[in-house]
Amino acid sequence: MSTATMARSSGDTRSEASEFADEAAPLPHGQAGGEGKPWLRAAGHVCALGVAAVFLVAGIGKIWEPRQFAMDVKNYKIVADAYANLVAIFLPWCEVGAALALIHPRYRRAGALLIGGMLVMFICAVGYSALYKGLHIDCGCFGKAGAAQAGWRTIGFDALLLVITIFSVSRRAMPRMGTRG
Amino acid sequence: MKSTLLTALVILCVSSLAGAVANTIRRTPMTWIRAERPVTNNAAPEAPLPLTTAGPHDARADEPITTPQSAVAAPAKPESTKDESAGGPKAEEILALLATGSARFVDAREEREFAPGHLRGAINIPASAIYDNIAKLLNEVPTGMKIVVYCGGGHCEASHHVAEALQNDFHFENVLIYTHGWEEIEKVAGFKPYVEGPGQ
């Protein structure tokens, strides 16, 4: 092995070791997780899994029957009728994608960002259509699996999920590794 | 934060791509942009329609049905108590269709509303579960047959949703909405013989 090769090899090893050390070390205050007690981190993980499970069930239910979901979207009278199908085709997959991201600690913040955005959007939609406009509509939350009327209960449930999602990515609840994604 | 946003964007793109692919390979893909085919009597003229024409958009409007014209004489004055602008068939016309059996009825109310009472022979396809229940209709009714959809009456929209799905997604050609629906069925004595259910 030449000297140059050995040097390169040595450099690679150092680089890998450094990356590992970066991952394993506690992250700077205010930038990422890893500060909380183990039980808080465990709670954060459980919360993330719970929200992810809800979104997986919701997303798969809509993917299974997109036409019914398109009808539900249309009922809200927010999206132009012509584009209800587009929402029904893409939104459930975004729910599933965000849920999967939430499960993995490395992508949890990105998943939480998407899920938080969707939850805010759902709360606004239900608030506008069901409460402000007074439409008696199915919430369309879980596709055909759980038909329920949109209203205060839906908003409460979404708000609860939002709080849990935020907690799951809070500094104290995030696991040490892979929190910078 | 920047990398979080970037990751979120990547997740969005991948998810959207998955959605597009899934829809493309679906056995019955959804159209990307929904082309509206207005239900036959959504924009019915104010004058009552004779039964031989189901409405301005009806593909089978020229096809006469077997109902004798005398039996379906349109009422001289509108009899509905509300929702005058909705148009659609009147009670007499619906009664004639029931008498002759020349149309199939679809009840768009929820099962809990359908169970206590409904028109005889009506198929229950709740607006909240159209695609779960559509097989009942597809198995029994040819797409060319006249179908009358009703719900609770008044301002209920379920019948509109079901009728629209029947036309746009399942290509039923001759769909009518009985806008006054169950509210009127319960009031008009003529419907009594055609109502069935434990509550009747």
Boltz contact constraints between the chains, C-beta under 6 A:
constraints:
  - contact:
      token1: [A, 65]
      token2: [B, 131]
      max_distance: 6.0
  - contact:
      token1: [A, 66]
      token2: [B, 30]
      max_distance: 6.0
  - contact:
      token1: [A, 67]
      token2: [B, 131]
      max_distance: 6.0
  - contact:
      token1: [A, 67]
      token2: [B, 169]
      max_distance: 6.0
  - contact:
      token1: [A, 68]
      token2: [B, 131]
      max_distance: 6.0
  - contact:
      token1: [A, 71]
      token2: [B, 161]
      max_distance: 6.0
  - contact:
      token1: [A, 82]
      token2: [B, 33]
      max_distance: 6.0
  - contact:
      token1: [A, 82]
      token2: [B, 34]
      max_distance: 6.0
  - contact:
      token1: [A, 84]
      token2: [B, 34]
      max_distance: 6.0
  - contact:
      token1: [A, 85]
      token2: [B, 30]
      max_distance: 6.0
  - contact:
      token1: [A, 85]
      token2: [B, 34]
      max_distance: 6.0
  - contact:
      token1: [A, 89]
      token2: [B, 19]
      max_distance: 6.0
  - contact:
      token1: [A, 89]
      token2: [B, 23]
      max_distance: 6.0
  - contact:
      token1: [A, 90]
      token2: [B, 16]
      max_distance: 6.0
  - contact:
      token1: [A, 90]
      token2: [B, 19]
      max_distance: 6.0
  - contact:
      token1: [A, 93]
      token2: [B, 15]
      max_distance: 6.0
  - contact:
      token1: [A, 93]
      token2: [B, 18]
      max_distance: 6.0
  - contact:
      token1: [A, 93]
      token2: [B, 19]
      max_distance: 6.0
  - contact:
      token1: [A, 94]
      token2: [B, 15]
      max_distance: 6.0
  - contact:
      token1: [A, 97]
      token2: [B, 11]
      max_distance: 6.0
  - contact:
      token1: [A, 97]
      token2: [B, 15]
      max_distance: 6.0
  - contact:
      token1: [A, 101]
      token2: [B, 11]
      max_distance: 6.0
  - contact:
      token1: [A, 107]
      token2: [B, 7]
      max_distance: 6.0
  - contact:
      token1: [A, 109]
      token2: [B, 4]
      max_distance: 6.0
  - contact:
      token1: [A, 110]
      token2: [B, 4]
      max_distance: 6.0
  - contact:
      token1: [A, 110]
      token2: [B, 7]
      max_distance: 6.0
  - contact:
      token1: [A, 110]
      token2: [B, 8]
      max_distance: 6.0
  - contact:
      token1: [A, 110]
      token2: [B, 11]
      max_distance: 6.0
  - contact:
      token1: [A, 113]
      token2: [B, 8]
      max_distance: 6.0
  - contact:
      token1: [A, 114]
      token2: [B, 8]
      max_distance: 6.0
  - contact:
      token1: [A, 138]
      token2: [B, 128]
      max_distance: 6.0
  - contact:
      token1: [A, 144]
      token2: [B, 129]
      max_distance: 6.0
  - contact:
      token1: [A, 144]
      token2: [B, 132]
      max_distance: 6.0
  - contact:
      token1: [A, 147]
      token2: [B, 128]
      max_distance: 6.0
  - contact:
      token1: [A, 181]
      token2: [B, 7]
      max_distance: 6.0
